[in-house]
Structure formats: structure tokens, C-alpha cells
Amino acid sequence: MKSSLTYQAKLATPFGVLGIHCTAEVLTGIEFLAPGTSLQAPADAFSRKVCEQLKAYFADPDFRFNLPLQLNGTAHQGKVWQAMCAIPRGQTRQYGELAKELSSSARAVGQACGANPIPIVIPCHRVVSKTGLGGFANHSEGLTLDIKRWLLNHEQR
């Protein structure tokens, strides 16, 4: 879990609180905040739209996000993030499968997943290891893996 000082909203979810980073026009980040973090109403129309779309996804896993994103990453990270967006809801891909498809290594794919600034919207939770869940949000145990389990179970509906 990351900690940052400025959010445009802090949204209650079924598994905790999300911190929303955005400009007036683009989503720049979503962070998993510590349990018990106080909520914050959306600061403007765009952050309200982000929260509404996240709530729609939590109500219906088939909801499709339609938000402009600002992604600042390497060319390789961009390819991995794009490949994650192509994984259909209710399905997973292994790090090694994406690595083979992208002529990369499983470790590099895992690092790109961990660097994903907009989890849920860019569904890094759909990428798993050959032997289990793998990591999530740069963690290999604890609450973040519970969130990954929740998201995958939610999408199995």
C-alpha cells in the first residue's frame, strides 16, 4: 500500500479505501489505502466520474471503464499494461504467457504489473503466477493479495 498526500477522492470499496489521483481531465493513479483511512468526497466533476465508474464496476464486473488515462511508464511497461487490458473479465493469464507474447521475461512482466499506476482500471489483478496468485501491487502477501483475490472472485460472477 502506498501513501501519498494529495488525492482528488478517497472512495470506499468492498475491500477498503481507494485513493484517486487525477487532473480535471485524466486519471493518473489509484492507490490502495490503509484500512480505516478516512473518505474524501470527489473534488471535481472528473474525480466524481472516476468514482462513479469504479462504483459501477464494483456493482457489475462487466462494466467497462471509459476514462482518459495518463500513463507515465517505459515502452515495455506500456506494452504490458496494454496486454493486461486485453485479458477478458473472468480470465487470467500467467506472467510467463504474457512474457512469451511480448518477447520479454516473466520477471519484467511482473515488474511492469507492480508499476501499474491505475490498478483495477488496468487489470493487473488478472495476471497470476504459474503456481498461484503471484504478487499484487508490489506485495506477495497480506491485504493486497486479499484485494487481488476479491477482484478475481468478483469477476467470476
Protein Blocks (a to p, Z undefined) as FASTA:
>chain_A
ZZdfbdcbdcddfkbccdddddfkbcfbdcdddehiacdddfbfklmmmmmmmmmmmmom
kbccdddddddddfklmmmmmmmmmpcghiacdfklmmmmnopafklmmmmmmmpmbghj
lcfklpccfklnbpaehiaehjllmmmmmmmmmmmZZ
